[in-house]
Every structure is written in C-alpha cells, then in structure tokens.
Amino acid sequence: MKRLLGLVLVPVAGLLLAVGGCGVPVQSEPHPVPLPDRTAHPSPNQTSSPAGALTQLLYLIRDGRLVRVERSVPTEPEAGAHLQTLLAGPTPAEQEQGLSSALLGTDLGLTVRVAGGQAVVELATGLEGTGRTDDILAFAQIVCTLTSRADITSVTFTRAGEQVEVPRADSSLTRAPLTAADYASLIGRSGP
C-alpha cells in the first residue's frame, strides 16, 4: 500500500512543481487581464488625432506632383462625401503651402458607389481619353484619394453606366480597375 501511495504522490508532486514552476502564480479568484489597445494600429484612413478625430487622406497637387494631405474629421465619411471633400479643393491654409487641384474649375458631376472593395466613379462629363497632364493628375487624385480608404482597393470610371478609358500616369488608356500604384510615379513628398 505504501508503494502504491508513493507511486501516486510522486507524479502529483511533480505536476504541482511543474505548474508552480512556470512562473504563473496560483490565484484563488479570477482577475482582470489588460488587453492590447486596438487603436494602436488603425487603418491608413483612420489614424487617431489628439482630439480623438480620424484622419482623412486626400491627394492634392504641388508642382505637378501628387501630395498626400491629412485632414482631421470627427467620423469616417462615406466614399461619396470623401470624394466631395476632394472636389472642394485645398483649404486656404493648404493653398498657402502651394497646394492646388486639377479638379478645380471642372464640373465633373462625379458620383461614386462601392461594391466588393471597388469604387465605381460615374463621370457626368467627358474628362477621360484626352491624355492631357492635368487630366491624368485629376484621375490620379481621385484614384489615390479613394484607394486610401480601408474599404476601397480599386477604382473604375463610367459614363452613362458604361466603362470608359482613363489615363494612367504613363498616359496609356485603360478600362481596368485602377489603384494608387498606377500613379506611383506622380506621387511627390508630402512636406512643403
């Protein structure tokens, strides 16, 4: 009997030593465990600002190059509102920094709908197909701004519901979905 008791106690004692020896203290009651801050790694379009607002990204123009601009917003806007903010152009403070827009002075009548990560931008006028530098910059502004959003991975353009060809940075025309990579050669540095 002593031998049987010894055979049972040795493994139990070893188990207790193994559990106690792993560095986790034994507690009789549960305690709260602090979880990592989920806002530590926000999406590129949803970075936190000091007042708790979000950062909205827009692409404006300086010296013929795209420039990424950050603006604080209280909440994440819908894609259409984000596009309208871009169409409104630079603020007076941004203009003082030499920023402008290829979209100013145009009546594009743009609307956007998002489905499955793709934005479809409906053009009311014929901006596409010219290959002019300012037209390329206009499309680049739209594509880079919209794809800066977490919910949009690519952009296509339509007029009267039909896909239209638009210029890439190299002036080649395409109907394919566009991303910021199609205009990477036009993106300049963000500082003044």
WOBEL-V630869 format. One record per backbone hydrogen bond with DSSP energy under -1.0 kcal/mol. NH is the residue of the N-H (numbers start at 0). CO is the residue of the C=O. Records with the same first field share a line. If there is no record, write none. Layout:
BEGIN
NH=CO / CO
END
This chain:
BEGIN
4=0
5=1
6=2
7=3
8=4
9=5
11=7
12=8
13=9
14=10
15=11
16=12
17=13
18=14
19=15
20=16
21=18
39=36
45=42
48=52
51=48
53=72
55=70
57=68
59=66
60=99
61=64
64=61
65=185
66=59
68=57
70=55
72=53
81=77
82=78
83=79
84=80
85=81
86=82
87=83
88=85
94=90
95=91
97=94
98=93
99=60
105=102
110=121
112=119
114=117
117=114
118=153
119=112
120=155
121=110
122=157
123=107
126=124
135=131
136=132
137=133
138=134
139=135
140=136
141=137
142=138
143=139
144=140
145=141
146=142
148=145
151=148
152=116
153=116
154=177
155=118
157=120
158=161
161=158
163=156
165=173
167=171
168=181
170=167
173=165
177=154
181=178
182=179
185=182
186=183
187=65
END
